[in-house]
Amino acid sequence: MGYQGKDLKEYGIKIEIVRGICEDFWVHQDTPPELLAQRDPGHLNVAVFGLGKTGLSVINALINSGAKVYAWDDDNEKILKAKRMHEKCNFVHPKQYNWHKINSLIISPGLDPQLHWITKLAKCKIKSDIELFLETLTTKQKVVGITGTNGKSTTTSLIGHILKVAGKKVGIGGNLGNPVLNLNADEEIYVVELSSFQLELIDEMNVDIAILLNITPDHIDRHRSMENYIRIKSKLINGSKTAVIGHNTAGVFNSFTGNKVPISENSNEVLCNFLSNNIRPLPIYGKRRSTREDRRMYLRNVARFDNKIVQKLSFERSLFIQVKNENCFT
């Protein structure tokens, strides 16, 4: 999350990244970074495997938070590049680690945790950068998590843009391109795109708003079955405060019992939800009451978000907010 030198002093909360690495090692948010060196380094031994963009962002965050980091990759070129960037990191083959002193292993999403040799060697908790990122946030910072087989990047970019235009301090990243640990630490809202590879290692995602767009067969070679793929994708919504779910998403919508908002390729399904829950669409711009034409446009465009280019463009140009009480939209 942009863990650069003086940033640590400006945003002391960043130091709390160590909480997720070793639960019995508590660092108060006001603790100066230089005091971390006085701690027992055995409490902060972290292994990182995979030195692409995600792995490098993890190393940077951990080192600047006071951890002792060991890193490796199957690609020698990536190791050489990482050595030039991170002199304080220990580039040692995992077979030489004392795994009983390693608190966590962070692996890149491209690695299959079921098959790769590093996970069989590890004797510790295996995490992803997403899990590490979530552990650093304050209670005031909000997270919008977005997943689905198709449409993740478009939706993530679009929501992030809307929030920025609305005057919010927003960080946009994840599978979209910018690793979450490279995002600024002082944002109000984080809009994060999540792939099934990133969700695979996480037990439950505690986000404020979870968006599950759709699920169709994909990456079955990695996840072994459609049932497991659905289970992994569903992790995003299981711990969320509010879930926006595709109404026809492989039974997930009906089985989810929490606070949920439906989206659907079928206009009638969305209309029925409006009528049964007294929800109406409101234009994102302006303070006027929505009209019948607003509803028709919503049903015609937003509710029909399949992969056809024309409908995709219509979706992007027809943004609405659903509210149950018009008084909350001022």
C-alpha positions in Angstrom: 0.0 0.0 0.0 2.7 2.4 -0.9 4.9 1.5 2.0 7.7 4.0 1.3 10.1 5.3 4.0 8.5 8.6 5.3 5.1 7.2 4.5 5.4 5.0 7.5 5.7 8.0 9.8 2.8 9.7 8.1 0.6 6.6 8.2 1.7 4.7 11.2 -1.2 2.3 10.8 0.7 0.7 8.0 3.0 -1.0 10.5 0.0 -3.1 11.6 0.7 -5.3 8.6 2.6 -7.4 11.1 -0.6 -8.3 13.0 -1.6 -10.6 10.2 1.8 -12.3 10.1 2.1 -13.2 13.8 -1.0 -12.8 16.0 0.9 -12.5 19.2 3.1 -9.6 17.9 1.2 -6.4 18.4 2.6 -3.1 17.2 0.7 0.0 18.2 -0.1 2.3 15.2 2.0 5.1 16.8 5.1 2.9 17.1 8.0 4.6 15.2 9.4 2.3 12.4 12.9 2.4 13.9 11.7 0.6 17.0 10.7 -2.4 15.0 14.4 -3.3 14.7 14.5 -3.8 18.4 11.9 -6.6 18.3 12.7 -10.3 18.1 13.0 -10.9 14.3 12.0 -14.5 14.9 8.4 -13.2 15.3 8.5 -11.6 11.8 9.9 -14.2 9.5 7.9 -14.3 6.3 8.5 -16.2 3.1 7.4 -14.9 -0.3 7.3 -17.1 -3.4 6.7 -15.7 -6.8 8.4 -12.4 -7.8 6.1 -10.9 -10.3 4.3 -7.6 -9.6 2.4 -9.1 -6.7 5.4 -10.7 -5.1 7.5 -7.5 -5.4 4.7 -5.5 -3.8 4.5 -7.9 -0.9 8.2 -7.8 -0.3 8.2 -4.0 -0.3 5.3 -3.8 2.2 6.8 -6.4 4.5 10.3 -5.0 4.6 9.0 -1.5 5.3 6.9 -2.9 8.1 9.8 -4.5 9.9 9.6 -8.1 8.8 12.5 -10.3 7.9 11.6 -11.5 4.4 12.8 -14.6 2.5 12.0 -14.7 -1.2 12.3 -17.0 -4.2 10.9 -17.8 -7.6 11.3 -20.6 -10.2 12.5 -18.0 -12.7 16.1 -16.9 -12.2 15.6 -13.7 -14.1 12.9 -12.6 -11.7 15.2 -13.3 -8.8 18.0 -11.2 -10.3 15.5 -8.3 -10.9 14.1 -8.6 -7.3 17.7 -8.5 -5.8 18.4 -5.2 -7.5 15.2 -3.7 -6.1 15.2 -5.1 -2.6 18.7 -5.3 -1.0 17.2 -6.0 2.5 15.4 -9.1 1.3 17.0 -12.6 1.7 17.0 -14.5 -1.5 17.4 -18.0 -0.4 16.1 -21.2 -1.8 13.1 -22.4 0.3 14.7 -25.8 0.9 17.2 -23.9 3.1 14.6 -22.2 5.3 14.1 -23.2 8.9 10.3 -23.5 8.3 9.6 -23.8 12.0 10.6 -20.1 12.3 8.6 -18.9 9.3 5.3 -17.4 10.4 3.7 -17.1 7.0 4.2 -17.9 3.3 2.8 -15.5 0.8 2.4 -16.9 -2.7 1.5 -15.2 -6.0 -1.9 -16.0 -7.4 -0.5 -17.6 -10.5 0.8 -20.6 -8.4 -1.5 -23.5 -7.9 -1.5 -24.2 -4.1 -2.6 -27.7 -4.7 0.2 -28.7 -7.0 3.2 -26.4 -6.5 6.2 -27.8 -4.6 6.5 -24.8 -2.3 3.2 -25.4 -0.6 4.1 -29.0 0.2 7.4 -27.8 1.7 5.8 -25.0 3.8 5.1 -25.7 7.5 3.1 -22.5 8.1 0.0 -20.5 7.2 -0.2 -19.8 3.5 -1.7 -16.5 2.5 -2.3 -14.2 -0.5 -1.5 -10.5 -0.8 -5.2 -9.8 -0.6 -5.5 -11.3 2.8 -2.4 -9.3 4.0 -3.9 -6.1 2.6 -7.3 -6.6 4.4 -5.4 -7.0 7.7 -3.8 -3.6 7.4 -7.1 -1.6 7.0 -8.7 0.6 9.6 -12.3 0.3 10.5 -13.0 3.6 8.7 -11.7 2.4 5.4 -14.2 0.6 3.1 -13.7 -2.1 0.5 -15.7 -2.9 -2.6 -14.7 -6.3 -3.9 -15.6 -7.4 -7.4 -15.5 -10.8 -9.0 -17.1 -12.8 -11.7 -16.1 -14.8 -14.7 -16.6 -11.8 -17.0 -16.8 -8.1 -16.6 -14.6 -7.6 -13.5 -12.2 -5.1 -14.9 -14.9 -2.9 -16.6 -17.0 -2.9 -13.4 -14.0 -2.2 -11.1 -12.8 0.7 -13.3 -16.3 2.1 -13.6 -17.1 2.1 -9.9 -13.7 3.6 -9.0 -14.2 6.4 -11.5 -17.7 7.1 -10.1 -16.4 7.3 -6.6 -13.5 9.6 -7.6 -15.9 11.9 -9.4 -18.0 12.0 -6.3 -15.0 13.4 -4.4 -13.9 10.2 -2.6 -10.3 9.2 -2.0 -10.3 5.9 -3.9 -7.7 3.2 -4.5 -8.3 0.9 -7.5 -6.4 -2.3 -8.0 -6.1 -6.0 -7.4 -6.3 -8.4 -10.4 -7.0 -5.3 -12.5 -3.2 -4.5 -12.7 -2.0 -2.5 -9.7 -1.3 -4.9 -6.7 -3.3 -3.9 -3.6 -0.2 -3.5 -1.5 1.0 -0.8 -3.9 -2.1 1.4 -3.2 -1.9 4.4 -1.0 -2.6 3.6 2.6 -4.8 6.6 3.3 -7.6 6.0 0.8 -11.2 6.2 2.0 -12.5 3.4 -0.3 -10.7 0.6 -2.1 -12.3 -0.9 -5.2 -10.6 -4.3 -5.7 -11.0 -6.7 -8.6 -10.5 -10.3 -7.4 -9.9 -13.4 -9.5 -10.6 -16.9 -8.4 -6.9 -17.4 -8.0 -6.7 -14.6 -5.5 -9.8 -15.9 -3.6 -8.6 -19.5 -3.4 -6.4 -19.1 -0.4 -8.8 -16.9 1.6 -11.2 -18.5 4.1 -13.6 -15.5 4.1 -13.6 -12.0 2.6 -14.9 -9.4 5.1 -15.6 -6.5 2.7 -18.3 -3.8 2.9 -19.8 -4.4 -0.6 -19.2 -7.6 -2.5 -20.1 -7.8 -6.2 -20.5 -11.2 -7.9 -21.3 -10.5 -11.5 -21.7 -13.9 -13.0 -20.3 -17.4 -13.0 -19.7 -19.6 -16.1 -17.2 -22.4 -16.5 -13.6 -21.1 -16.4 -10.3 -22.2 -14.9 -11.7 -25.7 -14.3 -8.3 -27.2 -14.9 -7.0 -25.2 -11.9 -10.0 -25.6 -9.6 -10.8 -29.2 -10.6 -14.6 -28.8 -10.8 -17.4 -26.3 -11.5 -18.6 -26.8 -7.9 -15.3 -25.8 -6.5 -15.0 -22.8 -8.8 -18.4 -21.6 -7.5 -17.4 -22.2 -3.9 -14.2 -20.1 -4.4 -16.0 -17.3 -6.1 -18.7 -17.3 -3.4 -16.1 -16.6 -0.7 -16.2 -12.9 -1.6 -19.9 -12.5 -0.7 -20.0 -14.8 2.4 -18.4 -12.3 4.8 -19.7 -9.2 3.2 -22.1 -6.6 4.7 -23.9 -6.2 1.4 -23.7 -8.5 -1.6 -24.6 -7.5 -5.2 -25.2 -10.9 -6.9 -26.2 -12.0 -10.4 -29.7 -13.3 -10.0 -29.0 -16.3 -12.2 -25.5 -17.0 -10.8 -25.5 -20.8 -10.4 -27.8 -20.9 -7.4 -25.6 -18.5 -5.4 -28.2 -15.8 -5.2 -30.9 -18.0 -3.7 -28.6 -19.6 -1.2 -27.2 -16.3 0.1 -29.2 -15.2 3.2 -27.5 -11.9 3.9 -28.3 -8.4 2.7 -28.3 -8.7 -1.1 -29.1 -6.7 -4.2 -29.9 -8.6 -7.4 -28.6 -7.9 -10.9 -29.8 -9.9 -13.9 -29.8 -10.4 -17.6 -33.6 -10.8 -17.3 -35.3 -7.4 -16.9 -38.4 -9.0 -15.4 -36.4 -10.5 -12.5 -35.0 -7.0 -11.6 -38.5 -5.4 -12.0 -40.0 -8.0 -9.6 -37.3 -7.2 -7.1 -38.1 -3.5 -7.4 -41.8 -4.2 -6.8 -41.3 -6.6 -3.9 -38.7 -4.6 -2.0 -39.9 -1.1 -2.9 -36.6 -0.3 -4.6 -36.5 2.2 -7.4 -33.5 3.3 -9.6 -32.2 6.8 -9.2 -30.0 8.6 -11.6 -26.4 8.9 -10.4 -26.4 12.6 -11.3 -28.9 15.2 -10.1 -31.4 15.2 -7.2 -34.7 14.8 -9.1 -37.0 12.0 -8.5 -36.6 9.1 -10.9 -39.2 8.7 -13.6 -40.8 5.8 -15.5 -38.3 6.5 -18.3 -35.5 6.2 -15.8 -36.8 2.7 -14.8 -37.3 1.7 -18.4 -33.7 2.8 -19.2 -32.4 1.0 -16.2 -34.1 -2.3 -17.1 -33.1 -1.9 -20.7 -29.5 -1.2 -20.1 -28.1 -1.9 -16.6 -30.0 -5.1 -16.0 -28.8 -6.5 -19.4 -25.1 -6.7 -18.9 -24.0 -9.7 -21.0 -20.9 -9.8 -23.1 -22.2 -8.2 -26.3 -20.4 -5.0 -27.0 -23.5 -2.9 -27.7 -25.0 -3.9 -24.3 -21.7 -3.4 -22.6 -21.5 0.1 -23.9 -25.1 0.8 -22.9 -24.3 -0.5 -19.4 -21.4 1.8 -19.0 -23.5 4.8 -20.1 -26.5 4.1 -17.9 -25.4 4.2 -14.3 -27.9 4.3 -11.5 -28.0 3.9 -7.8 -30.7 1.7 -6.2 -32.1 3.2 -3.0 -35.0 2.1 -0.7 -35.5 5.6 0.8 -35.2 8.7 -1.3 -34.2 10.7 1.7 -30.8 9.0 1.8 -29.9 10.5 -1.6 -29.3 14.2 -1.0 
